[in-house]
């Protein structure tokens, strides 16, 4: 069956409205999920371990009648190391290469994030100090949706930032543990692993229980219950983001093998039916070749039904006037993943302002970034790349302003502050500043 992917032309009337409608994604909230999550979080906050244990036994279908206490849901560090040692050599080597590359990239990132201070002529010292968070929680999906790469991408930046405790929560439905996930935790410096998941895990991390210390920030992907819980606990703790469906935008000059481009579109479309894959190209003949590749290669994909739905509902092949217009449209889309598959990608990359990650050149497939290039694969979606950044070391640090006002500095700054405070009707502020001004 031929896939009917949407084909658009930027010169056609109504193109912008059609594209905007295609890009529009507003995650609907399910009242039943929201209500269930609110109840679970309130219960965890009130009853602590007892609630966490009850929900874990119920939702994860733990064997042998379930766990008797939350303590038995902790995995010893030795088990993580054993999982790493037991991996097939090829898997272990791949995991180690990926971990090392991710660590090297984020260590460089840390070097760029330094505090500063400067001294003014009157002796006043101003500056900024950067310190790591004390404790973070990393949510890792369990069951079929187990991603060791996400463990590396979330935990390694926290470790590089200097976070003291990295607590990973991962559900184990039916008692099944994913050994690659545990091995990744061993490589990434995770300090504690608790086999709990869902909204109850988010609640335990946010509020703390008798045996689980509250964290400062929660990161990592999860299902609708986890996303809802993260929204609700934000403010009590920090969160990374609420991610939407995965996206790829390919800007192509028509010189890349069309099979490569088709497979790159598939690589995001196979995530789920709501994922979005779009190509922009000025060459109509090339677009036709890519469409032919899509239809020829799709039957070879194990997840072809998911890909078909994704490309039919939210995909598009877009004919643009030229590459400059493609870049302008790309800035408007602000995609999570942007591939510039062109003979001279850098000249077009210089025109891009908004993208979660840019993959330059025909050999830079998005899938390499997902696993082992080094930059983080946790990226802003749903056009939030206009104002958000990839997960990084900076997400696990905080900045404190440093102010040392000298006696001489207080004479000048006190007058300025008092004037502004009186203007705002805050007399105590003004007097606080004036008291430090010497009487003449």
N, C-alpha and C positions, 0 to 999 in steps of 0.2 A: 504494500500500500504506500503510495507516494505521500511524503510529508508535505503538508501545505504550510510552509513557513511564510510569514508575512514579508512582503517586499515593498519597500517605501522609496520615494524619490524626494530628495530635499528641495527640488525645484517645483514640486507639485503644490497646488493650492491646499491650504490646510495642513501642511506637513507638521508644523510645530504642534498644533493641537493633537494631531494623531500620535506624534511621538510622546507628548506629555501624558496622554491617556495610557500609552503602552508602559511608560515608566512608573505610573502611579501605583503605589503599593502602600496601603494602610492596613497594618495588621489588625484584623478584627479581634476584639476581645470576647472571649466566651464567658458568659455570665456564670456558668456552672464551674468553669476552671477558676475564675476569680474568687468565687465564693468558697470553693474547696481550699484554695491556697490561703485565703484570709483565716479560715478556721484552723488549718494546720499550723500556720505561723503563730497564731494566738495561743494554741495549745502547747507548742514547743516553748514559747516564751514563759508560759505559766508552769508547765510540768517538767520541762527539761528532758533529762534522759529517758524518763518513762514514756513520754510522747514520741521521742525519736525512735525508741525501740519498738513501740507499738506500730507506728507507721512503716518502719523498715520491714518488720516481719510480715505485715499485711501486703504491702505493695511489691516487695521483692521476692516473695514466696520462698523464704529461706528454708532449706531442708531440715529434717529432723525436728520439726516443731518450732523452728526459728531459734534466734539467739536468745540466751537467757539474760544477758546484760549487754550494755553498750560496750563494755570493756573488750568483749570477745570480737567486736567488729573492727578493732584496731589491728592492722597488719604489722608485724615486727619488721624492722628494717632488714633483718637477715632474710626475710622472705622476698623482699624486693631484689636483693642481691642474688638470691638463688634463682629468681626468675630470669635475671640477666644472664647468669652463667649457663642456664639450661636452654637458652635460645639456639636455634640452628645458627651456624657460624655466619652464613650470609645475612640473616636478619640482624644479628648482633653487630656485624660490621657496618651495615647500612645505618642502624640506629646510632652507632658511635660516631660515624662520619657526620650525620645530620646534627647531632648534639654539639659536636666540636665546632661546626661551621656557624651554628646559631649562637654559640657562646662567644666566638671570636667577633662576630658582628656586633653583639650587644655590649661586649667589653669596650669596643671602639666607641659605641654610643655613649657609654658611661664617661669616657674620657672627655667627651664634648660637653658634658653636663657638670661643670664645675661652679662652685660658689665664687663670690667676688666680694671685695670691699675696697673703698677708697676714702682717703682722708682729705677733708676740706681745709682751707687755709687757717680757719679758726680752731682746728683740732677736732671737729666733729667727724665721727667715723660712721659711714653708712655702708651697708652691704647685704649680702644674701647668703644664707647657709643652706646647704642641701643635705638632707638626712634620709635614710631609708625608713620605710614603714617597719613597725615591729613584727607584725604577724599578718599574713595574707592567707586566704582560702582559695583553693583552685578546684573548681567543679569540673569533673570529667565524666562525660556520659558513659553508661555501662551497657551491657547487653550487646545487641547487634551494632549499635552506633558507638563503637569503641575506637578512639583515635589516639594512638601513642604520639603522633606528631603534635597533637594539641597539648599533650603533657609537656613536651619539650618547649613549645612556643610560649606557654604560659608560665612554666616554672623557671626556666633558665634566665629570663630577664629579671625575675624577682631575686634569684640567687645572685646574679651579677650586681644588682642594685644594692645588695647587702642586707636584704630582709632576714631577720633573725630566725623566724619560724615560717615554714611553708607547709601548710596543712592541705592535703589533697583529700577530697571526698569523691568516692566513686561507687555507684550502686553495683551490686552483684546479683542480678536476678537469678533465681533458682540456685544461688550459691556459686555461680560460674565466675571465675576470675580471669580476666584477659592478661595473659602473661607478658605480652609486649607492652601493655600499659604499665604494669608493675616494673618491668625492666626500664622503661623510659623514666619512671619516677626515680629509680636508683641512679640513673645517669644525670638527672636534672637537679639533684640536690634536694628533693622533697624530704622534709624532716618527719612527717607523720602522714600515714594513710589510714582513712577510716572508711569502711565499706558501707556507707550510707548514701542515699541519693534523694532526688526529688525536692519538693518544697521544705520537707523536714530537715534536710541537710543544709539548705540555705539558712533556715531559721536557726539551726544549731550554731552555724558559723557566725551569724549576725548577732545573736543574743547571748550565746554561750550557754553551757549546761553545767551540771556538777563536774563533768570530766572533760568537757570540750571548751577550751578558752575562746572567748569571742575574738574575732579577727578585725583588722582595720579595713580590709578591702576584699571583695569577692570577685574573681574573674573566671572566665571559662564559659563554654557553650552548654546549652541544655534544652530540654523540650519546653512546651508551652507553660507547664507548671513551674519549671525553674525560672523561666523568663519573667513570669508574673511575680514570683517570689522575690527575684532580684529587684524588680521595680519597687515592690513594697518595702523592702528593707533599706533602700537607698536613703541616705541621710543618717541612719544609724551606723551604716558602714558605707564605704565607697564601692562602686562597681565599675567594671570596665566599659561596657556598652550593652545595649539591647540590640542584638544583631538581627537583621532581616534576612531574606533569602540571598543565597550567593549570586554574584553577578560577574560576567565577563563582557568587556567591550573590546573588540578588535578593530583597530584602525589599520587598514591594509592598502598598499599601493598597487597590488596585483602582481607582485613578483614572487610571492611565496607559493609553494606547492599547495594547491587547494585542498588536498587531503589533510595536510597539516592543520590548516585553518578549521576545517570541518571537525577534526578531532579535538581541537582546542575549544570549540563551541560545545562539543559534547562533554568535555571535562567538567564544565560547570553545570550544564543542563542535567547531568546524571545525579546531582546532589538531591534534588527533589523537584516536584512538579511546579513549584513556584519560583525556581531559579530562573535567572534571565541571561540570555546569550544574544549579543547583537554584534553585527559587523558593519563597519562603514568603509566604503570603497568608491573611488571615482570611475572605476572600469566596469561597465555593464557586462561585458563578455566574461570577465573574471567572476563576477557575482554569479553568473549562470553556471560556471564551472564549479564553484563552491557548492551551489545548490545540488548539482549532480553528485558531487562527492558525499554530501549529507545523505542523500537517498541511497547511494550505493553502500556506504559504510554503516548506516544505521542498523540494518539487520544483523550485523556482526557483534553488536553491543549487548552484553547480558542485561543491562538496564535500559533496553531500548524503549520500553513502554514509558518509563519516567522521562527519558530524553524527548520522546515524541510529544508528550503532553507539554513539557516545558517549552520546547521550540515552537509548538503550535500556538500556545496561549500567550507566551511572553517574549518569544524570540523575534528577530527581524534581520533582514539583509537590506542595507540602506545604500542607495546610490546617491553619492554626493557630487558636487561640482568639481571639487579638487581636494587635495590633502589639507590645505589650509582651512577649508570649511569643515572637514572632518574633525580637525583639532578643536575648532570652535564648538562644534556639537558635542565633542567629548567633554569639554569643560562644563557644558550645560548638564550632561548626564552625570558627571562626577562619579564614575563607576568604582566599585570595589577593586576589581582587577582590570587594568588597561594594558593590552598588548599593542605595541606599535610594530607591526610586522611589515617592515619596509627595508629597502636597500640602504637608506641613510636615515636610521631612526632618530639619531640625536637631534637633527635639525627640527624634527616635528616634536620631539620631547620638550624642546625649549619653549614651545608654544602651549604646553599643558600646565595648568594651574591647579586643577582639581582631579585627583585620583588617589585611591587608597594605596596602590602599588603600581608602578610602571614597569613593564617587561619590554625591553628594547631589543629589536632585531628578531629575525625569524627563528633563531635557535633558542630564544628565551620563552619557552612555553610556561604558562601559568602553573602547571603542575609541578615544575621544578621548585617554584617558590613555596608551594604548599608543603614541601617536605624537607628540602635540604640546601637551598641556596644560602640561607643565613638570615636575611630580613624576616621580620615576623609575619606570619600568615593571618593573624587576627587583625582584621581590617574593617574600616567603616563601610557600611552598606546603605542602601536606600538614599543616595545622594548626600549622606552626611559627611562624605569626604570633602565637602565644601568648607567644613569647619572642624573636622575631627582627623585624628592621626592613627597610624597603626599602633598596636600595643607595643610598648617599649620599656626600657629601663626607667624612663621618666614617670611611668604609671605606678611605679613602686617606690617613688621618692616623694618627698614634700619639701617645700621651700619655706624657710623662716626668714623674715626681714630682720636685719640687725641695725639698731640705732643707738649710737653712743653720742649724745649731744654734749659738747663741751660747755663750760661756763660762758665762754665768749659767744658760742653759737646760740645759747639760750637767749642772749640779749637781743639778737636779731630775729630769730625764729619765734620767740615769745610774742613779739609785737605783731608779727604776721598772723600767728595762730589766734591771738586775742581778737584782732580785728575781724577775722573770718567767723570766730565763734560768736561774737556779739551780733554779727549779721545773721546768724542762724538762730539767735535767741537762746544760746546755751551758755549762760553766765558762768557756771562752774568750770566749764572748759576754759573760758577766757581767764578766769581768776587763777586757775591752775597754772596757766602759762605765765601770767603777769607776776605771780609770786616769785618767780625765778629771775625776774628782771631787777637788776640792782637799782636802788634809788640814787638819783644824782644829787 
